[in-house]
C-alpha cells in the first residue's frame, strides 16, 4: 500500500506541475465514524489520496492555488468521485501552507451527539519547522462525544 500511496503522490505532484502557483497541504483524517474509517479523497474529480485511514496524515502535498478545488470524500476503494459522501470547495492562496483536518460524523444514526462531518482548514502549516528537526503541535479538539 505504501508504494501505491507514494506513486499516487508523485502522480498528483506531476498533475499540478502545469499550475504556476501552488500551496502546500497536509491532510489529517480525524473522523471517528466507523463508516469513514477508510476513505478516498478526490481533488477536482481525480483520486488524490486512496484508502486514507482514520488517525493518519499525509505528507505535505502541492496543490493548485488561486483556483477552486472541489475536495470530495468517498468510501475507501471507491470507483469514482460520484460515490462521494461529502464535497467541500476551497481556494488556497499561493505559497501558503495548510493543514486540513477531517472530523465529525457521516452516519445518519448511531452517534450522539452527531457532530456533522467537516474538513477544518488551518492556514498555519509549518512544513519547514519539521524538516529543521523541530516539531510544531496543532491542538485540535476533534472528539465528537466530549464536551467543548
C-alpha positions in Angstrom: 0.0 0.0 0.0 2.8 2.4 0.8 4.2 2.1 -2.8 0.7 2.7 -4.2 0.4 5.8 -2.0 3.8 7.2 -2.9 3.2 6.6 -6.6 -0.1 8.4 -6.4 1.5 11.3 -4.6 4.1 11.5 -7.4 1.2 11.4 -10.0 -0.6 14.2 -8.1 2.6 16.3 -7.9 3.1 15.9 -11.7 -0.5 16.8 -12.4 -0.1 20.1 -10.6 3.2 20.9 -12.3 1.2 22.8 -15.0 0.0 25.3 -12.5 2.3 28.2 -11.9 1.0 28.7 -8.4 0.7 26.1 -5.7 0.1 25.8 -2.0 1.3 23.0 0.4 -1.3 20.9 2.1 -1.2 18.2 4.8 -4.5 16.3 5.3 -5.3 14.6 8.7 -8.1 12.0 9.0 -9.8 12.5 12.4 -13.3 11.3 11.6 -14.0 8.6 14.2 -17.2 7.4 12.4 -16.9 3.7 11.6 -18.5 4.4 8.2 -15.5 6.7 7.4 -12.7 4.5 8.9 -11.1 4.3 5.4 -11.9 6.9 2.7 -10.7 8.1 -0.7 -10.0 11.8 -1.3 -10.7 13.3 -4.7 -9.5 16.7 -5.8 -11.4 18.1 -8.7 -12.6 14.7 -9.6 -9.2 13.0 -9.6 -8.3 10.4 -6.9 -5.6 12.1 -4.8 -5.4 10.0 -1.6 -6.7 6.4 -1.8 -7.6 4.3 1.2 -6.9 7.1 3.7 -7.3 5.6 7.2 -8.6 7.2 10.4 -5.8 8.7 12.6 -3.3 9.0 9.7 -1.9 12.1 8.0 -0.5 12.7 4.5 2.9 14.3 4.0 2.7 17.8 2.7 1.4 17.8 -0.9 1.5 20.6 -3.6 -2.0 21.5 -4.8 -3.0 24.3 -7.3 -3.5 27.7 -5.7 -5.9 30.5 -6.6 -8.3 28.2 -8.3 -11.4 26.5 -6.9 -10.6 23.0 -5.6 -13.5 20.6 -5.0 -12.3 18.2 -2.3 -14.6 15.1 -2.2 -14.6 12.3 0.4 -15.8 8.9 -0.8 -15.8 5.4 0.9 -12.5 3.6 0.6 -12.0 1.6 -2.6 -14.4 3.8 -4.4 -14.5 3.7 -8.1 -15.3 7.4 -8.8 -15.9 10.8 -7.3 -19.6 10.1 -7.9 -19.6 8.0 -4.8 -18.6 11.0 -2.6 -20.3 11.3 0.8 -19.3 14.9 1.1 -17.7 17.6 -1.1 -16.1 20.9 0.1 -14.8 23.8 -2.0 -11.6 25.6 -1.2 -9.4 28.2 -2.9 -5.9 28.1 -1.5 -3.5 31.0 -1.5 -0.3 30.6 -3.5 2.9 29.9 -1.5 0.9 29.2 1.8 1.0 26.0 3.8 -2.2 24.5 5.1 -3.4 21.7 7.5 -6.8 20.2 6.6 -8.4 18.1 9.3 -11.4 15.9 8.6 -13.6 15.4 11.6 -17.2 14.7 12.6 -19.8 12.0 11.7 -21.1 10.9 8.3 -23.5 8.3 9.7 -27.2 9.2 10.0 -27.6 7.2 13.2 -25.6 5.6 15.9 -23.7 8.6 17.3 -24.9 11.1 19.9 -24.2 13.9 19.5 -23.7 13.5 15.8 -21.3 16.4 15.1 -21.6 17.0 11.3 -18.7 15.9 9.1 -16.5 18.7 8.1 -12.9 19.5 6.9 -11.4 22.2 9.0 -8.8 24.3 7.2 -5.9 25.9 9.1 -3.6 28.3 7.2 -0.8 27.9 9.6 1.0 24.8 8.5 4.8 25.0 9.1 6.4 22.3 7.0 9.8 23.8 7.3 9.8 23.5 11.1 9.6 19.7 10.9 12.3 19.5 8.3 14.6 21.5 10.5 14.5 18.9 13.2 11.8 20.7 15.2 8.2 19.9 15.8 5.1 22.1 15.8 1.9 21.0 17.6 -1.6 21.9 16.5 -4.1 21.1 19.2 -7.4 20.2 17.7 -10.4 19.2 19.7 -12.0 16.7 17.3 -13.7 14.3 19.8 -17.3 14.1 18.7 -18.6 12.8 22.1 -16.7 15.0 24.5 -17.7 18.5 25.7 -16.1 21.6 24.3 
